[in-house]
Amino acid sequence: MTDIRRPAPLPGRPGLARIAHAVRGLPPSCGPVRLVAVDGHAGSGKSTFTARLAEALDGAPVLRLDDIASHADLFDWTDRLLRQVVEPLSRGETAHYAAYDWHARHFGPAERPLPAAPVVLMEGVGAGRRVLRPFLAGLLWMDLPRYTSWARGRRRDGPALSGFWDGWEAAERRHFAEDPSRPFAQLLVHELPVGYEVLPGSDETAALTQIVTQGEGPSAAR
């Protein structure tokens, strides 16, 4: 990993609380919404981190990209996301989408609402893809290596889904080779034994990076 500047810690605003404070101060990016993406390899801890960040944001709504993707479209779901979610939010309207059932292998039938709240979190592999970045107020990357993340995911899902994981790994490798997210992340999130450490990403000119890290240090939420 390249050498990353680590300024002095900011007292009294550790980890998730610091990120939540920074996100609230960002300008809206998708109509009235500050749309914040959490990307990373499958198994890197995106869902857990995003749930905790949503709690720090007083219950910010969360869109899980597992609800938008499907067996047939592991990564080819951009049009569906733009039509069902991004376009309504950009108009200040509540979005409605039919979540995919990975066991029954179909969408819906009921639609889920996603309100145009001041902050909406979107988590999943590919959340920081180039088509979506113009709508994002911030992009966070769960900075766990690919093979470590995949091993965690395989342990979580068990041997019954080993065949799915074989196909997934190949598809994810192709996706990030063609459309990487990490180089465009403002913040890199490292999971610690207790809490998280947050470091500046490659895009250190972005407002989120400046607010969270300028004159501060790596943050650990404990």
Contacts in CASP RR format, 6 or more apart in sequence:
PFRMAT RR
TARGET T0000
AUTHOR 0000-0000-0000
METHOD contacts of the structure
MODEL  1
MTDIRRPAPLPGRPGLARIAHAVRGLPPSCGPVRLVAVDGHAGSGKSTFT
ARLAEALDGAPVLRLDDIASHADLFDWTDRLLRQVVEPLSRGETAHYAAY
DWHARHFGPAERPLPAAPVVLMEGVGAGRRVLRPFLAGLLWMDLPRYTSW
ARGRRRDGPALSGFWDGWEAAERRHFAEDPSRPFAQLLVHELPVGYEVLP
GSDETAALTQIVTQGEGPSAAR
4 199 0 8 1.000
4 200 0 8 1.000
4 201 0 8 1.000
5 200 0 8 1.000
6 199 0 8 1.000
6 217 0 8 1.000
6 218 0 8 1.000
7 213 0 8 1.000
7 214 0 8 1.000
7 215 0 8 1.000
7 216 0 8 1.000
7 217 0 8 1.000
8 215 0 8 1.000
8 216 0 8 1.000
8 217 0 8 1.000
9 216 0 8 1.000
9 217 0 8 1.000
9 218 0 8 1.000
9 219 0 8 1.000
10 18 0 8 1.000
10 215 0 8 1.000
10 216 0 8 1.000
10 217 0 8 1.000
10 219 0 8 1.000
13 21 0 8 1.000
13 219 0 8 1.000
14 219 0 8 1.000
14 220 0 8 1.000
14 221 0 8 1.000
14 222 0 8 1.000
15 195 0 8 1.000
15 196 0 8 1.000
15 198 0 8 1.000
15 219 0 8 1.000
15 220 0 8 1.000
15 221 0 8 1.000
16 52 0 8 1.000
16 53 0 8 1.000
16 55 0 8 1.000
16 56 0 8 1.000
16 196 0 8 1.000
16 221 0 8 1.000
17 56 0 8 1.000
17 221 0 8 1.000
18 198 0 8 1.000
18 212 0 8 1.000
18 216 0 8 1.000
18 219 0 8 1.000
19 53 0 8 1.000
19 56 0 8 1.000
19 140 0 8 1.000
19 187 0 8 1.000
19 198 0 8 1.000
19 212 0 8 1.000
19 219 0 8 1.000
20 53 0 8 1.000
20 56 0 8 1.000
20 57 0 8 1.000
21 211 0 8 1.000
22 208 0 8 1.000
22 211 0 8 1.000
22 212 0 8 1.000
23 34 0 8 1.000
23 36 0 8 1.000
23 57 0 8 1.000
23 119 0 8 1.000
23 137 0 8 1.000
23 138 0 8 1.000
23 208 0 8 1.000
24 34 0 8 1.000
24 57 0 8 1.000
24 118 0 8 1.000
24 119 0 8 1.000
25 34 0 8 1.000
25 211 0 8 1.000
26 34 0 8 1.000
26 137 0 8 1.000
26 138 0 8 1.000
26 207 0 8 1.000
26 208 0 8 1.000
26 211 0 8 1.000
27 34 0 8 1.000
27 137 0 8 1.000
27 207 0 8 1.000
28 34 0 8 1.000
28 118 0 8 1.000
28 137 0 8 1.000
29 35 0 8 1.000
29 135 0 8 1.000
29 136 0 8 1.000
29 137 0 8 1.000
29 138 0 8 1.000
30 86 0 8 1.000
30 89 0 8 1.000
30 90 0 8 1.000
30 120 0 8 1.000
30 135 0 8 1.000
30 136 0 8 1.000
30 137 0 8 1.000
31 89 0 8 1.000
31 90 0 8 1.000
31 91 0 8 1.000
31 92 0 8 1.000
31 116 0 8 1.000
32 92 0 8 1.000
32 116 0 8 1.000
32 118 0 8 1.000
33 89 0 8 1.000
33 90 0 8 1.000
33 92 0 8 1.000
33 116 0 8 1.000
33 117 0 8 1.000
33 118 0 8 1.000
33 119 0 8 1.000
33 120 0 8 1.000
34 118 0 8 1.000
34 119 0 8 1.000
34 120 0 8 1.000
34 137 0 8 1.000
34 138 0 8 1.000
35 86 0 8 1.000
35 89 0 8 1.000
35 120 0 8 1.000
35 122 0 8 1.000
35 135 0 8 1.000
35 136 0 8 1.000
35 137 0 8 1.000
35 138 0 8 1.000
36 119 0 8 1.000
36 120 0 8 1.000
36 121 0 8 1.000
36 122 0 8 1.000
36 136 0 8 1.000
36 137 0 8 1.000
36 138 0 8 1.000
36 139 0 8 1.000
36 140 0 8 1.000
37 121 0 8 1.000
37 122 0 8 1.000
37 123 0 8 1.000
37 124 0 8 1.000
37 127 0 8 1.000
37 128 0 8 1.000
37 132 0 8 1.000
37 136 0 8 1.000
37 138 0 8 1.000
37 139 0 8 1.000
37 140 0 8 1.000
38 46 0 8 1.000
38 49 0 8 1.000
38 50 0 8 1.000
38 53 0 8 1.000
38 121 0 8 1.000
38 122 0 8 1.000
38 123 0 8 1.000
38 124 0 8 1.000
38 127 0 8 1.000
38 140 0 8 1.000
38 141 0 8 1.000
38 142 0 8 1.000
38 189 0 8 1.000
39 46 0 8 1.000
39 123 0 8 1.000
39 124 0 8 1.000
39 125 0 8 1.000
39 126 0 8 1.000
39 127 0 8 1.000
39 128 0 8 1.000
39 139 0 8 1.000
39 140 0 8 1.000
39 141 0 8 1.000
39 142 0 8 1.000
39 181 0 8 1.000
39 182 0 8 1.000
39 185 0 8 1.000
40 46 0 8 1.000
40 124 0 8 1.000
40 125 0 8 1.000
40 126 0 8 1.000
40 127 0 8 1.000
40 141 0 8 1.000
40 142 0 8 1.000
40 144 0 8 1.000
40 149 0 8 1.000
40 181 0 8 1.000
40 182 0 8 1.000
41 125 0 8 1.000
41 142 0 8 1.000
41 144 0 8 1.000
41 145 0 8 1.000
41 146 0 8 1.000
41 149 0 8 1.000
41 150 0 8 1.000
41 172 0 8 1.000
42 125 0 8 1.000
42 149 0 8 1.000
42 150 0 8 1.000
42 153 0 8 1.000
42 168 0 8 1.000
42 172 0 8 1.000
43 144 0 8 1.000
43 149 0 8 1.000
43 150 0 8 1.000
43 152 0 8 1.000
43 153 0 8 1.000
43 156 0 8 1.000
44 142 0 8 1.000
44 143 0 8 1.000
44 144 0 8 1.000
44 149 0 8 1.000
44 152 0 8 1.000
45 142 0 8 1.000
45 144 0 8 1.000
45 149 0 8 1.000
45 152 0 8 1.000
45 191 0 8 1.000
46 123 0 8 1.000
46 124 0 8 1.000
46 125 0 8 1.000
46 142 0 8 1.000
47 64 0 8 1.000
47 123 0 8 1.000
47 124 0 8 1.000
49 123 0 8 1.000
49 142 0 8 1.000
49 189 0 8 1.000
49 191 0 8 1.000
49 196 0 8 1.000
50 62 0 8 1.000
50 121 0 8 1.000
50 123 0 8 1.000
51 62 0 8 1.000
52 221 0 8 1.000
53 60 0 8 1.000
53 121 0 8 1.000
54 60 0 8 1.000
54 61 0 8 1.000
54 62 0 8 1.000
54 121 0 8 1.000
57 119 0 8 1.000
57 121 0 8 1.000
60 117 0 8 1.000
60 118 0 8 1.000
60 119 0 8 1.000
60 120 0 8 1.000
60 121 0 8 1.000
61 114 0 8 1.000
61 115 0 8 1.000
61 117 0 8 1.000
61 120 0 8 1.000
61 121 0 8 1.000
62 120 0 8 1.000
62 121 0 8 1.000
62 122 0 8 1.000
62 123 0 8 1.000
63 85 0 8 1.000
63 97 0 8 1.000
63 114 0 8 1.000
63 120 0 8 1.000
63 121 0 8 1.000
63 122 0 8 1.000
63 123 0 8 1.000
64 123 0 8 1.000
64 124 0 8 1.000
65 77 0 8 1.000
65 81 0 8 1.000
65 122 0 8 1.000
65 123 0 8 1.000
65 124 0 8 1.000
65 125 0 8 1.000
65 126 0 8 1.000
65 127 0 8 1.000
66 100 0 8 1.000
66 102 0 8 1.000
66 124 0 8 1.000
67 97 0 8 1.000
67 99 0 8 1.000
67 100 0 8 1.000
67 112 0 8 1.000
68 77 0 8 1.000
68 80 0 8 1.000
68 81 0 8 1.000
68 84 0 8 1.000
68 85 0 8 1.000
68 97 0 8 1.000
68 99 0 8 1.000
68 100 0 8 1.000
69 75 0 8 1.000
69 77 0 8 1.000
69 100 0 8 1.000
70 77 0 8 1.000
70 100 0 8 1.000
70 105 0 8 1.000
70 107 0 8 1.000
71 102 0 8 1.000
71 105 0 8 1.000
73 80 0 8 1.000
74 168 0 8 1.000
74 171 0 8 1.000
74 172 0 8 1.000
75 125 0 8 1.000
75 126 0 8 1.000
75 171 0 8 1.000
75 172 0 8 1.000
75 175 0 8 1.000
78 129 0 8 1.000
78 131 0 8 1.000
78 132 0 8 1.000
80 97 0 8 1.000
81 132 0 8 1.000
82 131 0 8 1.000
84 95 0 8 1.000
84 96 0 8 1.000
84 97 0 8 1.000
84 98 0 8 1.000
85 95 0 8 1.000
85 97 0 8 1.000
85 114 0 8 1.000
86 95 0 8 1.000
86 132 0 8 1.000
86 135 0 8 1.000
88 94 0 8 1.000
88 95 0 8 1.000
88 96 0 8 1.000
88 116 0 8 1.000
89 95 0 8 1.000
89 114 0 8 1.000
89 116 0 8 1.000
89 120 0 8 1.000
90 135 0 8 1.000
91 116 0 8 1.000
92 116 0 8 1.000
93 116 0 8 1.000
94 113 0 8 1.000
94 114 0 8 1.000
94 115 0 8 1.000
94 116 0 8 1.000
95 113 0 8 1.000
95 114 0 8 1.000
95 115 0 8 1.000
95 116 0 8 1.000
96 111 0 8 1.000
96 112 0 8 1.000
96 113 0 8 1.000
96 114 0 8 1.000
97 111 0 8 1.000
97 112 0 8 1.000
97 114 0 8 1.000
98 107 0 8 1.000
98 108 0 8 1.000
98 109 0 8 1.000
98 110 0 8 1.000
98 111 0 8 1.000
98 112 0 8 1.000
99 107 0 8 1.000
99 108 0 8 1.000
99 112 0 8 1.000
100 106 0 8 1.000
100 107 0 8 1.000
100 108 0 8 1.000
101 107 0 8 1.000
101 108 0 8 1.000
114 120 0 8 1.000
125 172 0 8 1.000
125 175 0 8 1.000
126 175 0 8 1.000
126 176 0 8 1.000
126 179 0 8 1.000
126 181 0 8 1.000
127 139 0 8 1.000
127 181 0 8 1.000
128 136 0 8 1.000
128 139 0 8 1.000
128 181 0 8 1.000
128 184 0 8 1.000
128 185 0 8 1.000
129 179 0 8 1.000
129 181 0 8 1.000
130 179 0 8 1.000
133 139 0 8 1.000
133 184 0 8 1.000
137 208 0 8 1.000
138 186 0 8 1.000
138 206 0 8 1.000
138 208 0 8 1.000
139 181 0 8 1.000
139 184 0 8 1.000
139 185 0 8 1.000
139 186 0 8 1.000
139 187 0 8 1.000
139 203 0 8 1.000
140 185 0 8 1.000
140 186 0 8 1.000
140 187 0 8 1.000
140 188 0 8 1.000
140 189 0 8 1.000
141 181 0 8 1.000
141 182 0 8 1.000
141 185 0 8 1.000
141 187 0 8 1.000
141 188 0 8 1.000
141 189 0 8 1.000
141 201 0 8 1.000
142 149 0 8 1.000
142 189 0 8 1.000
142 191 0 8 1.000
143 182 0 8 1.000
143 188 0 8 1.000
143 189 0 8 1.000
143 190 0 8 1.000
143 199 0 8 1.000
144 152 0 8 1.000
144 190 0 8 1.000
144 191 0 8 1.000
146 172 0 8 1.000
146 173 0 8 1.000
150 165 0 8 1.000
150 169 0 8 1.000
153 165 0 8 1.000
154 161 0 8 1.000
154 162 0 8 1.000
154 165 0 8 1.000
157 164 0 8 1.000
157 165 0 8 1.000
176 182 0 8 1.000
182 188 0 8 1.000
182 202 0 8 1.000
183 202 0 8 1.000
183 203 0 8 1.000
184 202 0 8 1.000
184 203 0 8 1.000
185 201 0 8 1.000
185 202 0 8 1.000
185 203 0 8 1.000
186 200 0 8 1.000
186 201 0 8 1.000
186 203 0 8 1.000
186 204 0 8 1.000
186 206 0 8 1.000
186 208 0 8 1.000
186 209 0 8 1.000
186 212 0 8 1.000
187 198 0 8 1.000
187 199 0 8 1.000
187 200 0 8 1.000
187 201 0 8 1.000
187 208 0 8 1.000
187 209 0 8 1.000
187 212 0 8 1.000
187 213 0 8 1.000
188 198 0 8 1.000
188 199 0 8 1.000
188 200 0 8 1.000
188 201 0 8 1.000
189 196 0 8 1.000
189 197 0 8 1.000
189 198 0 8 1.000
190 196 0 8 1.000
190 197 0 8 1.000
190 198 0 8 1.000
190 199 0 8 1.000
192 220 0 8 1.000
194 220 0 8 1.000
194 222 0 8 1.000
195 220 0 8 1.000
195 221 0 8 1.000
195 222 0 8 1.000
196 219 0 8 1.000
196 220 0 8 1.000
196 221 0 8 1.000
197 218 0 8 1.000
197 219 0 8 1.000
197 220 0 8 1.000
198 212 0 8 1.000
198 213 0 8 1.000
198 218 0 8 1.000
198 219 0 8 1.000
199 213 0 8 1.000
199 218 0 8 1.000
200 209 0 8 1.000
200 213 0 8 1.000
201 209 0 8 1.000
203 209 0 8 1.000
204 210 0 8 1.000
204 213 0 8 1.000
212 219 0 8 1.000
END
